[in-house]
Amino acid sequence: MSTVKTEIDEAIAFIQRNLYDPLTLDQLASHVAYSPYHFARLFKERMGISPLYYVSSMRLQRAKDLLLRTHLSVRDISLEIGQQSLGTFTTRFTERVGMTPAHFRNSGEQANLHLESLKQLDNWQTSTFAFPQNASVRGTITTEHDFNGVILIGLFEKPIPEGFPIYGTLQSSLGEFELPNVKPGIYFLMATTISWGTGAIDMLLPQMTLRTRSRLPVIVQAYEPVPPQEVILHLPQLDDPPILISLPVLMTHFLGRVKNKEGYRK
């Protein structure tokens, strides 16, 4: 294991141990004996996002946990994770999780119903509109671990699964996948899973699900084929970013797409 990898691992662990404390770039860099500039560059190379963006992401992940496991008010949770403005906290949470904090807190029963609906679904195919200048992102999904459930896969603007994917789909098995009609752009491919029988808490706080993220961006150009993507689902790793987007929200959109026979596009 390289020295840099070990030191970035230690920085990640330090952030997770001190999540409620004020954390500055200088403090994080000093902890692993790097200059702020050098540390920020190495951290982003490893994680895909800046150190302070990772800190804010982990704090939102903690807010999700507090919403489901405690009776603290939304304002108190906002203060707990260091966000003084309730309005700012609510806006950021909604943008990155896909629903308001209050809605997220009350979404457990709905999550179970959505998973059961997916399990009973016969038709996983949906119609799309094809434009010849737009590409399809195709590939295969594999894993070395036992899995039986639903796979959520999408293309995101940033290398972290937050907010709605720009393009996304769900499927009920490993093997080939396709995201059709993708406009030219630069995307990051993310995927995770929900096993049949998963409880609401584990769906809303997907900390142990199989997952993957593209280390390099997926570049889509007009009239050019996109190289096949090899998606290998693995157990959570220290340098995986938190899954902030609410998975039940994605299930809801997919079920609506199947029902209405429309392409899933934000």
C-alpha positions in Angstrom: 0.0 0.0 0.0 1.4 3.3 -1.0 2.3 6.0 1.6 -0.1 8.5 -0.1 -3.0 6.0 0.0 -2.3 5.3 3.7 -2.2 9.0 4.5 -5.4 9.8 2.6 -7.1 6.8 4.4 -6.0 8.4 7.7 -7.4 11.7 6.7 -10.7 10.1 5.9 -10.7 8.3 9.2 -9.8 11.6 11.0 -12.8 13.3 9.3 -15.1 10.5 10.4 -13.8 10.6 14.0 -14.2 14.4 14.3 -17.2 15.0 12.1 -18.9 17.3 14.7 -15.9 19.5 15.1 -15.0 22.5 12.9 -12.7 21.1 10.2 -10.7 23.3 8.0 -8.5 22.4 5.0 -5.4 23.6 6.9 -6.3 21.3 9.8 -6.9 18.2 7.6 -3.7 18.8 5.7 -1.7 19.3 8.9 -3.0 16.1 10.3 -1.1 14.1 7.5 1.8 16.6 7.2 1.0 18.0 3.8 0.6 21.5 2.5 -3.1 22.4 2.0 -2.7 22.7 -1.7 -0.9 19.3 -2.0 -3.3 17.6 0.3 -6.4 18.9 -1.5 -5.0 17.7 -4.9 -4.2 14.2 -3.6 -7.5 13.9 -1.8 -9.5 14.8 -4.9 -7.4 12.4 -7.0 -8.4 9.6 -4.7 -12.0 10.6 -3.8 -13.1 12.6 -6.8 -14.3 15.4 -4.6 -12.6 18.0 -2.4 -11.9 17.4 1.3 -14.4 20.0 2.5 -17.1 18.7 0.1 -16.5 15.2 1.5 -16.9 16.7 5.0 -20.2 18.2 4.1 -21.4 15.0 2.5 -20.5 12.9 5.6 -22.4 15.5 7.7 -25.5 15.1 5.5 -25.1 11.3 5.8 -25.1 11.8 9.6 -28.2 14.0 9.4 -30.0 11.2 7.6 -29.1 8.8 10.4 -30.2 11.2 13.1 -33.5 11.8 11.3 -34.3 8.1 11.3 -32.8 7.0 14.6 -33.6 9.9 17.0 -36.5 12.2 17.8 -34.4 15.4 17.5 -36.1 18.2 15.6 -34.9 19.1 12.2 -33.5 22.3 13.6 -31.6 20.5 16.3 -30.1 18.1 13.7 -29.1 21.0 11.6 -27.2 22.5 14.6 -25.8 19.0 15.5 -24.0 18.8 12.2 -22.7 22.4 12.3 -25.3 24.1 10.1 -26.5 27.2 11.8 -29.1 28.1 9.2 -32.2 25.8 9.1 -33.1 27.1 5.7 -29.7 26.4 4.2 -29.6 22.9 5.8 -33.1 22.1 4.4 -32.2 23.4 0.9 -28.9 21.4 0.8 -30.5 18.3 2.2 -33.3 18.4 -0.4 -31.0 19.0 -3.3 -28.6 16.2 -2.4 -31.0 13.6 -0.9 -34.0 14.2 -3.2 -36.6 15.1 -0.5 -36.9 17.4 2.5 -35.6 16.3 5.9 -39.2 15.9 7.2 -40.3 13.9 4.2 -37.2 11.7 4.5 -38.0 11.0 8.2 -41.5 9.8 7.3 -40.6 7.8 4.2 -39.9 4.4 5.7 -43.3 2.8 5.1 -43.4 4.0 1.5 -39.9 2.6 0.9 -41.1 -0.9 1.9 -44.1 -0.6 -0.5 -41.9 0.5 -3.4 -39.5 -2.4 -2.9 -42.4 -4.9 -2.8 -43.8 -3.3 -6.0 -40.5 -3.8 -7.8 -40.4 -7.4 -6.6 -43.8 -8.0 -8.2 -42.9 -6.2 -11.4 -43.0 -8.3 -14.6 -42.0 -5.7 -17.2 -38.7 -4.1 -16.5 -38.5 -2.7 -20.0 -39.5 0.9 -20.8 -39.8 2.8 -24.1 -37.5 5.6 -25.0 -37.1 8.2 -27.7 -34.0 7.7 -29.8 -32.0 10.5 -31.3 -29.2 9.4 -33.6 -26.7 12.0 -32.4 -27.1 10.8 -28.8 -25.3 7.7 -27.5 -26.1 4.7 -25.3 -23.9 3.9 -22.3 -23.8 0.1 -22.2 -21.8 -2.4 -20.2 -22.0 -5.3 -17.8 -22.6 -5.6 -14.1 -20.9 -8.3 -12.1 -20.0 -9.1 -8.5 -18.2 -11.8 -6.5 -20.8 -11.5 -3.7 -24.1 -13.2 -3.3 -26.9 -10.9 -4.5 -30.6 -11.2 -5.2 -32.6 -8.0 -5.6 -32.6 -4.7 -7.5 -29.6 -2.8 -9.0 -29.8 1.0 -9.2 -27.4 2.5 -11.8 -27.0 6.0 -13.0 -24.9 8.8 -14.5 -24.2 11.7 -12.2 -22.8 15.1 -12.6 -20.3 14.6 -9.8 -18.4 11.5 -8.6 -20.7 11.1 -5.7 -24.3 9.7 -5.7 -26.3 12.7 -4.7 -29.3 14.4 -6.2 -31.1 12.7 -9.1 -28.9 11.0 -11.6 -28.9 12.8 -15.0 -29.7 9.4 -16.5 -30.5 6.2 -14.6 -32.4 3.0 -14.5 -33.1 0.0 -12.3 -32.8 -3.7 -13.2 -33.5 -7.0 -11.5 -30.4 -9.0 -12.4 -26.7 -8.8 -13.0 -25.4 -8.9 -16.6 -25.9 -6.3 -19.4 -27.3 -2.8 -18.8 -28.0 0.1 -21.1 -28.6 3.8 -20.5 -30.0 5.0 -23.8 -30.2 8.5 -25.4 -27.4 10.1 -23.4 -26.6 13.6 -24.5 -22.9 14.6 -25.0 -21.3 15.4 -21.8 -19.0 14.2 -18.9 -20.6 11.9 -16.4 -19.7 9.7 -13.5 -21.3 6.2 -13.3 -22.5 5.0 -9.9 -24.4 1.9 -8.9 -25.7 0.2 -5.8 -28.1 -2.5 -4.8 -31.1 -3.3 -2.6 -31.6 -7.0 -1.7 -35.2 -8.3 -1.6 -36.4 -8.2 2.0 -34.2 -5.2 2.9 -35.8 -3.2 5.7 -36.8 0.5 5.4 -33.9 1.7 7.6 -31.3 -0.1 5.5 -32.9 1.3 2.3 -32.9 4.8 3.6 -29.4 4.5 5.1 -27.6 2.3 2.5 -24.3 1.9 4.3 -23.6 -1.8 3.7 -25.0 -2.2 0.2 -22.9 -3.5 -2.7 -21.8 -0.6 -4.8 -19.4 0.9 -7.4 -18.3 4.2 -8.7 -16.3 5.1 -11.8 -12.9 6.4 -11.0 -12.7 8.1 -14.4 -15.5 10.1 -16.0 -17.6 8.6 -18.8 -17.2 10.9 -21.8 -20.1 11.0 -24.3 -19.6 12.7 -27.6 -22.0 13.2 -30.5 -22.0 10.5 -33.1 -19.3 8.6 -31.2 -19.7 5.2 -29.6 -19.0 5.0 -25.9 -16.7 2.2 -24.8 -18.5 -0.5 -22.8 -18.5 0.0 -19.1 -17.4 -2.8 -16.7 -19.3 -2.4 -13.5 -18.1 -4.5 -10.6 -20.1 -4.3 -7.5 -18.1 -4.5 -4.3 -18.6 -4.3 -0.5 -18.3 -0.7 1.0 -14.8 0.6 1.1 -13.3 3.4 3.2 -12.9 5.8 0.2 -16.5 5.2 -1.1 -18.5 8.5 -0.9 -21.7 8.3 1.0 -24.9 7.5 -0.9 -26.9 10.6 -0.3 -29.7 10.3 -2.8 -32.7 8.6 -1.3 -33.0 5.2 -3.0 -36.8 5.0 -2.5 -37.1 8.2 -4.5 -35.3 6.5 -7.3 -37.6 3.5 -7.0 -40.6 5.8 -7.2 -39.3 7.4 -10.4 -38.6 4.1 -12.0 -42.0 2.7 -11.1 -43.6 5.8 -12.6 -41.5 5.4 -15.7 -42.6 1.8 -16.2 -46.2 2.7 -15.6 -46.2 5.6 -18.1 -43.8 4.1 -20.6 -41.5 7.1 -20.5 -37.8 7.4 -20.5 -36.3 8.2 -17.0 -34.8 11.6 -17.4 -34.7 14.3 -14.8 
